Amino acid sequence: MINGIGVVGWGVGGIEAEAAMLGQPMCFLTPDVVGFELSGRLREGCTATDLVLTITEQLRKEKVVGKFVEFYGEGVEALTLADRATIANMAPEYGATMGFFPVDQATLDYFEGTGRSAAEIDAFVAYFKAQGLYGVPMPGQFDYSQVVKLDLGAVTPSLAGPKRPQDRIELGKVKSTFVDLFGKPADENGFSKSAENLNLRNSVSRSPPTVAPPASAIPAT
């Protein structure tokens, strides 16, 4: 989730971690950077969960494994820091090495709220501005390896599943999707059930709870 405040970092495997601890050199190919342009604003009633499921679904289709994804555009400025962290945290689900957000006012608000001094924040801002890295990039400002776009206003309330967290189902399509998956094989994320079992009902009776006798009623041995 550190990627949500502009920190470039990602998880590594055991061999890479061991090399770093022992001071050994490690080769790392410069990855492709996919630009994900966000525009508009989320509609009332839509949550960060709805947004991240939509983004995950879209990026899995784009096959971003081994790539960096940088979110940019005026839609980013409409997202809270919590929303950004939620999106960054789903990078393993959409397959990227990391989902990255730029440093902007939301980052400074986080630093201020977590006890950084004004001098520290001023030095931080001065450094990023000097490097030309402060603020949310806008369309055309950078040349990305690939560009993906999403209008936040098109995001709809959704559910995740029914098996994998990266699978998104719109609320209005929950029933039809479940019926469709009911008979599909497991390798297609289905339940491998026969159609005649779809409407099967079983009655269940609840037995009264068993009450343990008081200790005084238990004979001594």
Sequence and secondary structure as in RCSB ss.txt:
>XXXX:A:sequence
MINGIGVVGWGVGGIEAEAAMLGQPMCFLTPDVVGFELSGRLREGCTATDLVLTITEQLRKEKVVGKFVEFYGEG
VEALTLADRATIANMAPEYGATMGFFPVDQATLDYFEGTGRSAAEIDAFVAYFKAQGLYGVPMPGQFDYSQVVKL
DLGAVTPSLAGPKRPQDRIELGKVKSTFVDLFGKPADENGFSKSAENLNLRNSVSRSPPTVAPPASAIPAT
>XXXX:A:secstr
 GGGGT       HHHHHHHHTT         EEEEEEES   TT  HHHHHHHHHHHHHHHT TT EEEEESTT
GGGS HHHHHHHHHTHHHHT SEEE  BSHHHHHHHHHTT  HHHHHHHHHHHHHTT BS   TTSS  SEEEEE
EGGG   EEE SS TT EEEGGGHHHHHHHHHSS GGGT     GGGTT               GGGS   
